[in-house]
Amino acid sequence: MVLTETMMFGTVPVVFNSYAAVTDIIEDGETELLVPPFSCSKYVNALRTLMENEELRGHMSTSCRESVHRFDIQNIADQWEDLFKNFF
């Protein structure tokens, strides 16, 4: 939930790729920066990249706000309804 909450506000998270669902939520390099698990040096480099590149940060921030709408309650409810209709 933290990832989608930050995306709603256009914050660009830097995320360790340490759990399977992270790639279902983000698009590496587009909405967030994905870092190999527990690689502190790559994490620091990703943060530095965002801090130093205002254009990239702005683009990714906009992408975050747009991308997170796929998790809106109505979209998820519609998917559940479609699943039930096709199942029964």
VMD Tcl script that draws the C-alpha trace (Angstrom):
set ca {
  {0.00 0.00 0.00}
  {2.85 2.39 0.68}
  {3.95 2.33 -2.95}
  {0.51 3.16 -4.31}
  {0.00 5.84 -1.66}
  {3.24 7.57 -2.57}
  {2.41 7.32 -6.26}
  {-0.91 9.12 -5.69}
  {1.05 12.18 -4.58}
  {3.66 11.95 -7.34}
  {6.45 10.90 -5.03}
  {8.94 8.72 -6.90}
  {9.88 5.79 -4.67}
  {13.19 4.02 -4.88}
  {12.43 0.38 -4.11}
  {14.47 -2.70 -3.33}
  {13.38 -5.57 -5.58}
  {13.01 -7.84 -2.59}
  {9.42 -9.08 -2.93}
  {7.50 -10.47 -5.89}
  {4.56 -8.04 -5.97}
  {6.74 -4.96 -6.42}
  {6.96 -5.54 -10.18}
  {3.15 -5.76 -10.36}
  {2.90 -2.24 -8.94}
  {5.75 -0.33 -10.53}
  {7.41 0.11 -13.89}
  {11.13 0.34 -13.32}
  {12.51 3.56 -14.74}
  {9.06 4.90 -15.56}
  {7.18 5.25 -12.27}
  {9.87 4.25 -9.81}
  {13.43 3.09 -9.58}
  {13.97 -0.57 -8.77}
  {17.20 -1.53 -7.02}
  {18.64 -5.03 -6.54}
  {17.87 -6.36 -3.07}
  {19.98 -4.79 -0.34}
  {22.42 -3.08 -2.73}
  {22.99 0.08 -0.72}
  {25.39 1.59 -3.27}
  {22.85 1.22 -6.10}
  {20.14 2.61 -3.81}
  {22.29 5.68 -3.14}
  {22.99 6.06 -6.86}
  {19.27 5.87 -7.68}
  {18.48 8.54 -5.07}
  {21.29 10.71 -6.41}
  {19.95 10.35 -9.94}
  {16.50 11.54 -8.87}
  {17.86 14.42 -6.81}
  {20.15 15.67 -9.57}
  {17.83 15.24 -12.56}
  {14.79 17.48 -12.20}
  {13.45 16.60 -15.65}
  {13.56 12.85 -14.93}
  {12.02 13.36 -11.50}
  {9.19 15.44 -12.99}
  {8.48 12.90 -15.71}
  {8.47 10.01 -13.25}
  {6.29 11.95 -10.82}
  {3.68 12.53 -13.52}
  {3.88 8.87 -14.55}
  {3.32 7.82 -10.94}
  {0.15 9.86 -10.61}
  {-1.19 8.51 -13.92}
  {-0.21 4.88 -13.33}
  {-1.74 4.55 -9.88}
  {-5.26 5.06 -11.25}
  {-5.29 1.43 -12.38}
  {-5.67 0.61 -8.66}
  {-8.69 2.89 -8.13}
  {-11.55 1.17 -6.35}
  {-13.84 1.27 -9.39}
  {-11.23 -0.32 -11.65}
  {-10.59 -3.10 -9.16}
  {-14.32 -3.64 -8.57}
  {-14.89 -3.88 -12.34}
  {-12.16 -6.51 -12.60}
  {-13.72 -8.55 -9.80}
  {-17.15 -8.31 -11.46}
  {-15.70 -9.46 -14.79}
  {-13.98 -12.36 -13.06}
  {-17.22 -13.50 -11.41}
  {-19.24 -13.09 -14.63}
  {-16.75 -15.17 -16.60}
  {-16.39 -17.79 -13.86}
  {-20.07 -18.54 -13.31}
}
mol new
graphics top color blue
foreach p $ca { graphics top sphere $p radius 0.5 }
foreach p [lrange $ca 0 end-1] q [lrange $ca 1 end] { graphics top cylinder $p $q radius 0.2 }
display resetview
